[in-house]
Amino acid sequence: MMDDTRSRLVESALRLLREEGLDAVTLRAVGDLTGLSRTAPYRHFTDKTALLAALAVQVIADLGAHLTAAIPQEADRRDRLRAFYLSYVEYAVTHREEYRLVFASEFLAGHHPELEKATDQVTTALDMVCAGEGPARKAQVMALISTAHGLAELTVGGQFAHKGFGYEDVVDVLVYTHGD
């Protein structure tokens, strides 16, 4: 039963996040929206950061599913890479509050093991894109995520809107100009 209540609380937090933004997600508001007492969320989460971390895990899983669905397994490496970049930015644009949550400063690496695990699972979507093994492969994955994140931030911030080109054009430069 506790897992069901916790899931309901996270779902309510996601609804608040989508409808009202990150600042609206509080333990009390989540309890109210879920139809529970205002103190019920405190039985499942030690504080707001713990609630947001649980919500971020769900968002990261959603991002991973989005990326996995978008990357064609049978395509060549460049087409898979292009699909990764485009789908990553698309997710950030269409899920702005969720994307903002995942990269909030409350979630420093190492402080939330469940987030680390969820993030590691997302990188499996990049297995189809990266070559090599060990540290070199991990560095490739981080380079891809770093580049995609920067591109997403610039796109969400409207940096391409007035320049006469879009993020798709930048992706094409990354994928087709710089090669393998």
C-alpha positions in Angstrom: 0.0 0.0 0.0 2.9 2.4 0.8 4.2 2.0 -2.7 0.8 2.9 -4.2 0.6 6.0 -2.0 4.1 7.0 -2.9 3.3 6.5 -6.6 0.2 8.7 -6.3 2.2 11.4 -4.6 4.8 11.4 -7.4 2.1 11.5 -10.0 0.5 14.4 -8.2 3.9 16.1 -8.1 4.3 15.6 -11.8 0.8 17.1 -12.5 1.7 20.2 -10.4 5.0 20.5 -12.2 3.4 20.4 -15.6 0.5 22.7 -14.7 2.0 25.2 -12.4 5.8 24.9 -12.6 8.6 23.7 -10.4 8.0 26.3 -7.6 4.5 25.0 -7.1 5.7 21.5 -6.2 5.6 21.4 -2.4 4.9 18.5 0.0 1.7 20.2 1.2 0.4 21.0 -2.3 1.1 17.4 -3.4 -0.7 16.0 -0.4 -3.7 18.3 -1.1 -3.8 17.3 -4.8 -3.5 13.6 -4.0 -6.4 14.0 -1.5 -4.4 13.0 1.5 -3.6 15.0 4.6 -1.0 17.7 4.3 1.3 15.6 6.5 1.0 12.3 4.5 3.8 13.1 2.1 6.2 13.4 5.0 5.7 9.7 5.7 7.0 8.9 2.3 9.6 11.7 1.7 12.0 13.2 4.2 11.7 16.7 2.6 10.9 18.5 -0.6 14.2 17.6 -2.2 13.5 13.9 -1.6 10.1 14.3 -3.4 11.7 16.2 -6.2 14.4 13.5 -6.5 11.7 10.8 -6.8 10.0 12.9 -9.4 13.2 13.5 -11.3 13.8 9.7 -11.4 10.4 9.4 -13.2 11.2 12.2 -15.6 14.6 10.7 -16.4 13.0 7.3 -17.2 10.5 9.1 -19.4 13.4 10.9 -21.2 15.2 7.6 -21.6 12.1 6.0 -23.1 11.7 9.0 -25.5 15.3 8.7 -26.6 15.1 4.9 -27.1 11.9 5.1 -29.1 13.4 7.9 -31.4 16.8 6.2 -32.2 16.4 3.8 -35.1 18.3 0.6 -34.4 18.8 -0.3 -38.0 20.0 3.1 -39.2 23.7 4.0 -39.6 25.6 5.7 -36.8 25.1 9.2 -38.1 21.4 8.8 -38.4 21.2 7.4 -34.9 23.3 10.2 -33.6 21.0 12.8 -35.4 17.9 11.1 -34.0 19.4 11.2 -30.5 20.2 15.0 -30.6 16.8 15.9 -32.2 14.8 13.8 -29.7 16.8 15.1 -26.7 16.2 18.7 -27.7 12.5 18.0 -28.6 12.0 16.5 -25.1 13.6 19.6 -23.4 11.4 21.9 -25.5 8.1 20.0 -25.0 8.7 19.2 -21.3 10.4 22.4 -20.1 9.5 22.1 -16.4 10.5 18.4 -16.2 13.7 19.1 -18.0 14.4 22.1 -15.7 13.8 19.8 -12.7 16.2 17.1 -13.8 19.1 19.7 -13.9 18.2 21.5 -10.7 21.1 22.2 -8.5 19.5 20.2 -5.7 20.5 17.1 -7.5 24.3 17.1 -7.3 25.9 13.9 -8.4 26.3 11.3 -5.6 23.7 12.8 -3.3 20.8 10.8 -4.8 21.8 7.3 -5.8 18.4 6.6 -7.3 19.0 9.5 -9.8 22.4 8.2 -10.6 20.9 4.8 -11.4 18.2 6.3 -13.6 20.7 8.4 -15.4 22.9 5.4 -16.0 19.9 3.6 -17.5 19.3 6.5 -19.9 22.8 6.1 -21.3 21.9 2.7 -22.6 20.0 4.5 -25.3 23.3 5.8 -26.4 24.9 2.4 -26.7 23.7 2.3 -30.3 25.5 5.6 -31.0 28.8 5.2 -29.2 31.7 3.0 -30.0 34.5 1.6 -27.9 34.6 0.3 -24.4 35.4 1.3 -20.9 36.4 4.9 -20.0 36.6 6.0 -23.7 32.9 4.9 -24.3 31.8 6.7 -21.0 33.6 9.8 -22.2 31.8 9.6 -25.5 28.5 9.3 -23.8 29.2 12.3 -21.6 30.3 14.3 -24.6 27.0 13.5 -26.3 24.9 14.3 -23.3 26.9 17.5 -22.7 26.5 18.7 -26.3 22.8 17.7 -26.3 22.2 19.5 -23.0 23.9 22.7 -24.3 21.9 22.6 -27.5 18.7 22.1 -25.5 19.5 25.0 -23.2 20.2 27.3 -26.1 17.0 26.2 -27.9 14.8 26.5 -24.8 16.4 29.9 -24.2 15.4 31.1 -27.7 18.9 31.6 -28.9 18.2 30.3 -32.4 14.8 32.0 -32.9 16.1 35.2 -34.5 19.3 33.8 -36.2 17.7 32.3 -39.3 18.4 28.7 -38.4 17.2 26.2 -35.9 18.6 23.5 -33.7 18.1 21.0 -36.4 20.7 22.9 -38.5 23.1 22.8 -35.6 22.5 19.1 -35.2 23.3 18.5 -38.9 26.6 20.4 -38.5 27.5 18.3 -35.4 26.6 15.0 -37.1 27.5 15.5 -40.7 30.4 18.0 -40.6 32.4 16.6 -37.8 32.0 13.0 -38.8 32.9 10.0 -36.8 
